[in-house]
Amino acid sequence: MVDIINIIYHPNFEKELRKILKKFSGNKTEILDSLNHNLKILERFGKKAIVEPQFELLKGSSKKIHSLRLIKGTPNLRVLFCFLNNNEVILLAIFYEKGKNDYRSAIKIAEERFRNYYY
């Protein structure tokens, strides 16, 4: 049996989420439903959830950052998060991926937030 995982939010994640919801107000319900659904999967299955297609471990990340694709198609929204040692997941960043540079920038932001939050 897997212990229930506690989901915590970096303070800037919440600000970004509000901006995303405002920008994509026509998709607000779909975005929130997808986020809630996938967070429930993480809470229930922890690291075992990563085998699901919407999750991936990002290569080249020094902090073992994972990505969650919220909805297929447009907008292509990603949530970057890390597993912590104490049955917790921290949501570090949410962004609209338009190209590879968006991912690189978001990974740098997530790694910095992890360092500032966890150390």
N, CA, C and O of each residue as an XYZ file, in Angstrom:
476
protein
N       0.843     -1.188      0.000
C       0.000      0.000      0.000
C       0.885      1.249      0.000
O       1.917      1.289      0.670
N       0.477      2.242     -0.743
C       1.212      3.489     -0.857
C       0.664      4.495      0.147
O      -0.550      4.643      0.291
N       1.566      5.183      0.840
C       1.126      6.253      1.730
C       0.558      7.396      0.902
O       1.002      7.642     -0.220
N      -0.413      8.082      1.454
C      -0.985      9.240      0.776
C       0.078     10.329      0.705
O       0.759     10.623      1.687
N       0.200     10.912     -0.465
C       1.174     11.972     -0.708
C       0.515     13.321     -0.427
O      -0.615     13.567     -0.850
N       1.214     14.177      0.274
C       0.746     15.532      0.548
C       1.232     16.454     -0.574
O       2.419     16.470     -0.896
N       0.326     17.209     -1.156
C       0.671     18.152     -2.219
C       0.830     19.532     -1.601
O      -0.074     20.028     -0.928
N       1.993     20.154     -1.836
C       2.209     21.527     -1.379
C       2.513     22.394     -2.592
O       2.959     21.904     -3.630
N       2.270     23.666     -2.444
C       2.396     24.605     -3.552
C       3.435     25.659     -3.218
O       3.406     26.251     -2.139
N       4.346     25.890     -4.137
C       5.223     27.048     -3.994
C       4.334     28.282     -4.147
O       3.443     28.284     -4.997
N       4.549     29.327     -3.353
C       3.679     30.514     -3.435
C       3.564     31.097     -4.843
O       2.500     31.590     -5.218
N       4.623     31.050     -5.613
C       4.566     31.593     -6.972
C       3.766     30.705     -7.917
O       3.257     31.180     -8.932
N       3.651     29.430     -7.593
C       2.820     28.543     -8.417
C       1.379     29.034     -8.415
O       0.731     29.084     -9.460
N       0.891     29.389     -7.256
C      -0.494     29.846     -7.152
C      -0.726     31.127     -7.953
O      -1.771     31.291     -8.583
N       0.253     32.033     -7.926
C       0.143     33.269     -8.716
C       0.113     32.950    -10.207
O      -0.683     33.515    -10.957
N       0.991     32.034    -10.629
C       1.029     31.654    -12.044
C      -0.276     30.989    -12.467
O      -0.782     31.246    -13.560
N      -0.814     30.146    -11.613
C      -2.067     29.473    -11.938
C      -3.184     30.493    -12.152
O      -3.967     30.370    -13.094
N      -3.257     31.485    -11.290
C      -4.282     32.528    -11.463
C      -4.112     33.252    -12.802
O      -5.098     33.532    -13.484
N      -2.880     33.553    -13.177
C      -2.618     34.222    -14.462
C      -3.019     33.332    -15.641
O      -3.616     33.804    -16.609
N      -2.688     32.049    -15.549
C      -3.038     31.090    -16.611
C      -4.558     31.010    -16.752
O      -5.086     31.031    -17.864
N      -5.255     30.919    -15.620
C      -6.709     30.808    -15.666
C      -7.344     32.062    -16.245
O      -8.369     31.991    -16.924
N      -6.741     33.199    -15.980
C      -7.250     34.448    -16.552
C      -6.992     34.485    -18.059
O      -7.868     34.861    -18.839
N      -5.782     34.091    -18.457
C      -5.416     34.121    -19.879
C      -6.251     33.145    -20.696
O      -6.662     33.453    -21.815
N      -6.498     31.966    -20.133
C      -7.247     30.930    -20.833
C      -8.607     30.715    -20.160
O      -8.987     29.587    -19.846
N      -9.322     31.805    -19.948
C     -10.587     31.750    -19.204
C     -11.610     30.830    -19.876
O     -12.461     30.259    -19.193
N     -11.541     30.680    -21.184
C     -12.461     29.782    -21.877
C     -12.205     28.313    -21.565
O     -13.077     27.471    -21.777
N     -11.015     28.002    -21.064
C     -10.632     26.630    -20.717
C     -10.519     26.428    -19.209
O     -10.007     25.403    -18.758
N     -10.989     27.392    -18.433
C     -10.778     27.362    -16.975
C     -11.267     26.060    -16.343
O     -10.542     25.439    -15.565
N     -12.478     25.648    -16.669
C     -13.032     24.427    -16.069
C     -12.206     23.215    -16.462
O     -11.890     22.383    -15.611
N     -11.855     23.101    -17.724
C     -11.063     21.970    -18.200
C      -9.684     21.939    -17.524
O      -9.203     20.871    -17.145
N      -9.055     23.099    -17.375
C      -7.737     23.192    -16.731
C      -7.832     22.758    -15.273
O      -7.035     21.939    -14.814
N      -8.798     23.303    -14.547
C      -8.935     22.965    -13.124
C      -9.326     21.500    -12.921
O      -8.835     20.846    -12.001
N     -10.202     20.993    -13.773
C     -10.585     19.581    -13.675
C      -9.379     18.677    -13.902
O      -9.182     17.702    -13.177
N      -8.575     19.002    -14.906
C      -7.385     18.198    -15.205
C      -6.375     18.282    -14.070
O      -5.803     17.267    -13.672
N      -6.152     19.476    -13.549
C      -5.217     19.646    -12.438
C      -5.689     18.835    -11.221
O      -4.904     18.095    -10.629
N      -6.949     18.972    -10.854
C      -7.482     18.242     -9.700
C      -7.410     16.732     -9.902
O      -7.030     16.001     -8.987
N      -7.767     16.267    -11.077
C      -7.727     14.836    -11.383
C      -6.300     14.286    -11.247
O      -6.083     13.249    -10.620
N      -5.347     14.985    -11.833
C      -3.964     14.499    -11.818
C      -3.317     14.637    -10.445
O      -2.461     13.828    -10.086
N      -3.706     15.633     -9.682
C      -3.184     15.737     -8.314
C      -3.726     14.607     -7.443
O      -3.029     14.125     -6.550
N      -4.950     14.185     -7.692
C      -5.497     13.036     -6.961
C      -4.708     11.765     -7.295
O      -4.464     10.931     -6.423
N      -4.318     11.630     -8.551
C      -3.489     10.484     -8.950
C      -2.159     10.525     -8.203
O      -1.702      9.508     -7.680
N      -1.540     11.703     -8.155
C      -0.268     11.839     -7.424
C      -0.440     11.544     -5.937
O       0.385     10.854     -5.338
N      -1.499     12.061     -5.347
C      -1.746     11.825     -3.918
C      -1.904     10.340     -3.623
O      -1.404      9.839     -2.616
N      -2.584      9.662     -4.487
C      -2.893      8.245     -4.236
C      -1.723      7.311     -4.554
O      -1.457      6.369     -3.808
N      -1.028      7.573     -5.660
C      -0.023      6.626     -6.137
C       1.415      7.097     -5.988
O       2.345      6.310     -6.165
N       1.610      8.368     -5.666
C       2.971      8.874     -5.499
C       3.829      8.658     -6.730
O       3.385      8.902     -7.852
N       5.058      8.199     -6.526
C       5.990      8.010     -7.644
C       5.521      6.962     -8.643
O       5.963      6.964     -9.792
N       4.647      6.082     -8.230
C       4.115      5.071     -9.150
C       3.249      5.701    -10.243
O       3.020      5.079    -11.281
N       2.771      6.913    -10.026
C       1.937      7.599    -11.018
C       2.728      8.007    -12.252
O       2.147      8.275    -13.304
N       4.030      8.054    -12.130
C       4.865      8.571    -13.211
C       4.807      7.702    -14.459
O       5.225      8.150    -15.526
N       4.309      6.487    -14.364
C       4.190      5.638    -15.554
C       3.038      6.098    -16.456
O       2.959      5.696    -17.617
N       2.164      6.925    -15.930
C       1.049      7.432    -16.728
C       1.581      8.396    -17.796
O       2.554      9.108    -17.549
N       0.953      8.426    -18.978
C       1.509      9.208    -20.096
C       1.564     10.719    -19.883
O       2.354     11.396    -20.541
N       0.751     11.260    -18.989
C       0.761     12.710    -18.771
C       1.912     13.166    -17.870
O       2.144     14.366    -17.724
N       2.632     12.215    -17.266
C       3.752     12.523    -16.387
C       5.070     12.150    -17.054
O       5.136     11.196    -17.829
N       6.118     12.910    -16.745
C       7.453     12.528    -17.210
C       8.524     13.138    -16.312
O       8.368     14.235    -15.776
N       9.615     12.392    -16.167
C      10.798     12.898    -15.480
C      11.602     13.658    -16.519
O      11.902     13.126    -17.588
N      11.951     14.893    -16.214
C      12.661     15.718    -17.192
C      14.144     15.379    -17.206
O      14.807     15.379    -16.170
N      14.640     15.095    -18.377
C      16.059     14.799    -18.541
C      16.860     16.073    -18.379
O      16.441     17.145    -18.817
N      18.018     15.948    -17.743
C      18.903     17.093    -17.598
C      18.578     17.994    -16.424
O      19.239     19.011    -16.216
N      17.570     17.629    -15.660
C      17.223     18.432    -14.490
C      18.030     17.939    -13.299
O      18.019     16.751    -12.979
N      18.720     18.846    -12.656
C      19.558     18.463    -11.512
C      18.726     18.159    -10.267
O      19.245     17.565     -9.322
N      17.477     18.541    -10.240
C      16.628     18.361     -9.055
C      15.558     17.289     -9.255
O      14.616     17.195     -8.468
N      15.702     16.485    -10.303
C      14.718     15.432    -10.602
C      13.314     16.017    -10.708
O      12.370     15.566    -10.059
N      13.221     17.020    -11.536
C      11.937     17.684    -11.760
C      11.096     16.852    -12.724
O      11.590     16.321    -13.719
N       9.822     16.759    -12.396
C       8.853     16.051    -13.223
C       7.920     17.060    -13.874
O       7.736     18.178    -13.392
N       7.341     16.629    -14.982
C       6.386     17.455    -15.704
C       5.045     16.734    -15.765
O       4.980     15.511    -15.886
N       4.000     17.510    -15.680
C       2.640     17.019    -15.844
C       1.994     17.816    -16.969
O       1.915     19.042    -16.899
N       1.531     17.121    -18.006
C       0.783     17.773    -19.083
C      -0.676     17.810    -18.650
O      -1.288     16.767    -18.420
N      -1.228     19.003    -18.539
C      -2.591     19.125    -18.015
C      -3.652     18.682    -19.008
O      -4.477     17.827    -18.687
N      -3.645     19.242    -20.195
C      -4.645     18.871    -21.191
C      -3.955     18.723    -22.537
O      -3.005     19.445    -22.841
N      -4.434     17.790    -23.337
C      -3.877     17.629    -24.677
C      -4.378     18.749    -25.559
O      -5.502     19.227    -25.404
N      -3.536     19.161    -26.482
C      -3.952     20.204    -27.415
C      -3.641     21.587    -26.877
O      -2.667     21.785    -26.150
N      -4.470     22.523    -27.239
C      -4.245     23.915    -26.878
C      -5.188     24.306    -25.752
O      -6.372     23.977    -25.821
N      -4.724     24.985    -24.732
C      -3.332     25.368    -24.513
C      -2.515     24.194    -23.953
O      -3.024     23.367    -23.196
N      -1.254     24.147    -24.341
C      -0.350     23.095    -23.879
C       0.250     23.542    -22.545
O       1.315     24.158    -22.500
N      -0.453     23.218    -21.469
C      -0.039     23.653    -20.133
C       0.745     22.555    -19.439
O       0.395     21.377    -19.516
N       1.805     22.956    -18.764
C       2.667     22.031    -18.027
C       2.815     22.493    -16.588
O       2.894     23.688    -16.305
N       2.850     21.523    -15.685
C       3.129     21.768    -14.273
C       4.450     21.075    -13.967
O       4.618     19.893    -14.268
N       5.382     21.804    -13.372
C       6.657     21.226    -12.965
C       6.637     21.018    -11.461
O       6.239     21.899    -10.699
N       7.077     19.832    -11.048
C       7.019     19.480     -9.628
C       8.151     18.541     -9.262
O       8.800     17.960    -10.131
N       8.380     18.400     -7.958
C       9.387     17.474     -7.419
C       8.772     16.662     -6.294
O       7.883     17.127     -5.579
N       9.260     15.449     -6.155
C       8.941     14.639     -4.979
C       9.935     14.996     -3.891
O      11.135     15.099     -4.142
N       9.434     15.182     -2.693
C      10.298     15.428     -1.549
C      10.448     14.128     -0.765
O       9.705     13.175     -0.998
N      11.375     14.084      0.136
C      11.682     12.851      0.862
C      10.599     12.413      1.835
O      10.578     11.251      2.240
N       9.720     13.291      2.213
C       8.765     12.999      3.284
C       7.326     12.841      2.778
O       6.400     13.420      3.346
N       7.145     12.068      1.726
C       5.811     11.837      1.155
C       5.100     13.123      0.765
O       3.893     13.267      0.958
N       5.862     14.045      0.218
C       5.286     15.296     -0.273
C       5.701     15.536     -1.713
O       6.757     15.092     -2.165
N       4.841     16.247     -2.414
C       5.132     16.747     -3.749
C       5.009     18.256     -3.663
O       4.062     18.782     -3.079
N       5.975     18.947     -4.249
C       5.868     20.404     -4.311
C       5.655     20.819     -5.760
O       6.438     20.469     -6.644
N       4.579     21.575     -5.988
C       4.297     22.134     -7.307
C       5.088     23.423     -7.421
O       4.893     24.357     -6.643
N       5.977     23.465     -8.393
C       6.930     24.573     -8.493
C       6.563     25.617     -9.522
O       6.771     26.810     -9.297
N       6.016     25.188    -10.653
C       5.734     26.145    -11.733
C       4.645     25.580    -12.633
O       4.490     24.366    -12.763
N       3.900     26.483    -13.247
C       2.945     26.125    -14.289
C       3.181     27.105    -15.430
O       3.364     28.302    -15.207
N       3.174     26.583    -16.661
C       3.453     27.462    -17.796
C       2.782     26.936    -19.055
O       2.382     25.775    -19.142
N       2.676     27.832    -20.023
C       2.123     27.540    -21.337
C       3.303     27.246    -22.251
O       4.114     28.126    -22.538
N       3.388     26.009    -22.701
C       4.506     25.616    -23.563
C       4.170     25.906    -25.024
O       3.263     25.313    -25.608
N       4.926     26.829    -25.586
C       4.790     27.138    -27.001
C       5.954     26.549    -27.792
O       5.823     26.263    -28.983
N       7.103     26.368    -27.118
C       8.297     25.833    -27.769
C       9.301     25.367    -26.733
O       9.072     25.486    -25.529
N      10.423     24.831    -27.215
C      11.455     24.275    -26.322
C      12.029     25.330    -25.377
O      12.364     25.010    -24.236
N      12.148     26.566    -25.824
C      12.695     27.616    -24.954
C      11.811     27.857    -23.740
O      12.305     28.198    -22.665
N      10.508     27.680    -23.908
C       9.593     27.831    -22.769
C       9.906     26.794    -21.698
O       9.909     27.100    -20.506
N      10.169     25.567    -22.134
C      10.492     24.487    -21.191
C      11.800     24.792    -20.472
O      11.878     24.675    -19.250
N      12.820     25.181    -21.219
C      14.127     25.478    -20.603
C      13.999     26.574    -19.555
O      14.552     26.465    -18.460
N      13.282     27.605    -19.889
C      13.083     28.725    -18.965
C      12.324     28.272    -17.719
O      12.691     28.636    -16.601
N      11.274     27.485    -17.905
C      10.468     27.018    -16.774
C      11.265     26.073    -15.872
O      11.089     26.093    -14.654
N      12.135     25.247    -16.453
C      12.964     24.344    -15.650
C      13.913     25.154    -14.773
O      14.094     24.833    -13.598
N      14.514     26.192    -15.326
C      15.405     27.048    -14.535
C      14.644     27.686    -13.370
O      15.140     27.730    -12.244
N      13.457     28.170    -13.648
C      12.622     28.780    -12.611
C      12.279     27.747    -11.539
O      12.384     28.032    -10.346
N      11.871     26.552    -11.958
C      11.495     25.501    -11.007
C      12.684     25.089    -10.141
O      12.537     24.895     -8.934
N      13.855     24.955    -10.752
C      15.044     24.572     -9.980
C      15.402     25.649     -8.958
O      15.774     25.332     -7.829
N      15.294     26.903     -9.343
C      15.578     27.999     -8.416
C      14.563     28.013     -7.266
O      14.935     28.188     -6.106
N      13.306     27.832     -7.590
C      12.272     27.799     -6.549
C      12.498     26.630     -5.597
O      12.309     26.761     -4.388
N      12.900     25.496     -6.142
C      13.188     24.337     -5.289
C      14.320     24.636     -4.334
O      14.231     24.348     -3.141
N      15.390     25.217     -4.863
C      16.539     25.568     -4.011
C      16.126     26.549     -2.921
O      16.492     26.370     -1.759
N      15.381     27.565     -3.274
C      14.973     28.578     -2.302
C      13.973     28.050     -1.286
O      13.953     28.499     -0.141
N      13.153     27.110     -1.694
C      12.115     26.587     -0.794
C      12.652     25.493      0.107
O      12.337     25.447      1.296
N      13.453     24.624     -0.453
C      13.835     23.409      0.244
C      15.119     23.551      1.063
O      15.362     22.767      1.980
N      15.922     24.532      0.738
C      17.194     24.681      1.448
C      17.212     25.893      2.330
O      18.214     26.157      2.995
